[in-house]
Amino acid sequence: AHIFQHAGWGMVIADPDTHTITSVNPAFAKMHGYTAEEMVGMNLGDTFAPENRADMQKHARIAHEKGYHVFESLHIRKDNSTFPCLANVTAFKDESGRVIFRAANVEDVTGRKRAEEALRESEERLKAIASNTPDHILMQDNDLRYLFVVNPQLGLTEADMLGKTDYDFLPNEEADKLTKVKTQVLETGESLHFETSLVSLTGETEFFDGTYVPRFDAQGEVTGLIGYFRNVTDRVKVEESLRTSESRLEEAQRIAHVGSWEWDAATDTPAWSKELCRILEV
């Protein structure tokens, strides 16, 4: 009885057949704009917003069948304003299995809904900004499940990644490599620059250069990480082609016993090839 009267969340008891409210605690009455005395004798359906009243029968039936039921619905106050609620309904039965009364814990989740909407809007703004950059941006929780992805790479889509870990879509060896680095960021709370190569869904090797940054909550605890990466495959391929070309030129000069030199006009500095140095014995 003490918990019923002093709980910070709404509590209501109703007749299972008529849905008549037989008892409410002060928190339930307050969130609906009534006194507890005013609510006793009301139909429980009258606490639901008109558009949700038809669903009350469905929720009651599920609670009777399963013994409990958790659901969200829109409720209505005495002044006709509406607010979202999370209800946990329990059907209490006698020895014969007949439901003798139905009780519910009800929480006003307006604050949570506003926070979720603010987060959604924030993520949409970030996506709008980030989608105009070539960077791959990601956000993961402490279990390294993806919460947010911009410009997914390797032929993957957001749907392939959201709510999942690297092990859900990458070979174990590559997932191990990423997880090791990310775990270090979570454990130390320090940013980490990271360069790596990964194989795409088409079997092509792609190269990435970026940083993992820890995410903190208001208490300074690490709650996950954010990654900012750029696909540098084209740059790496150009550098590799340049190295190959230089290697071939050096080999050709060695075979032909022909040297070469270049002069940097800006620094007034010459650069001699290895073969020219051998020829001049310098």
Secondary structure, 3 states (H helix, E strand, C coil): CHHHHHCCCEEEEECCCCCEEEEECHHHHHHHCCCHHHHCCCEHHHHECHHHHHHHHHHHHHHHHHCEEEEEEEEECCCCCEEEEEEEEEEEECCCCCEEEEEEEEEECHHHHHHHHHHHHHHHHHHHHHCCCCCEEEEEECCCCEEEEECCCCCCCHHHHECCCHHHCCCHHHHHHHHHHHHHHHHHCCCEEEEEEEECCCCCEEEEEEEEEEEECCCCCEEEEEEEEEECHHHHHHHHHHHHHHHHHHHHHHHHCCCCEEEECCCCEEEECHHHHHHHCC
